[in-house]
Amino acid sequence: MRRELVRVLAAEDCGGYRLLRVERGTLDPGAPGQFFMLEAPGRLWPRPMSLCFAPAGELAFLIDPIGPGTRALAALERGDRLHILGPLGNGYDLAVERTLLVGGGIGIAPLPYLSEHLGCPPALLGFRSSRHAEAADLVPNAEIVLDPVLVTDALRELPDLDGRSVLACGPEPMLWAVAELCPRAQLAWEAPMACGYGACYGCAVSIRGRLRRLCVDGPVLKVDEVDAPLAA
Ligand code: FES
């Protein structure tokens, strides 16, 4: 883990999201599912962002500009500078076979990098609008569903679901629905994070009756590692 001041190489619209590409510097891109803390200039708190992909010399992040912090990151332009800390947390276990990637909304963010590491397995992605679904172009071999159809509705219809290794990321209700359907799934959870490395307990959740920090024990957890519901 390192903290480094890096330059924005490009910022472009990607469906309803913003794709921020920054220089990698000496940062290690880490494993799929790990995250970085991005500090927008002038903002007090950094925001945790999964690495979306990592071409040579770059790190790329997919941002949903839904609050002041993420809007500040989405407003960055080529040449701007920001501090980045990472890689942080635990990523996906890549020792899997017959893999299916499942993503909901901005939860597709870690899937391009994950797909690249796993040889582009099939993916099932759900979005709230056709505009947001344009971001599915980042994920190879993706089948798309749009609201009001849920990604878990499509998952339930798969005839060979029992034999699949499901690796998922998305909103909490989606993850619980995936957990019910796929007891061996790996799930990447979201939580408010202030530090990203275990110091603040801002991301503490209940795991098997104990408060654990999602930034160091997660964000990727196997279904049998979580209590229902995952709550502070
Ligand atoms: Fe600070 Fe997890 S974000 S302990």
Boltz pocket constraint, residues with backbone or C-beta under 6 A from the ligand:
constraints:
  - pocket:
      binder: B
      contacts: [[A, 192], [A, 193], [A, 194], [A, 195], [A, 196], [A, 197], [A, 198], [A, 199], [A, 200], [A, 201], [A, 202], [A, 203], [A, 204], [A, 213], [A, 214], [A, 215], [A, 216]]
      max_distance: 6.0
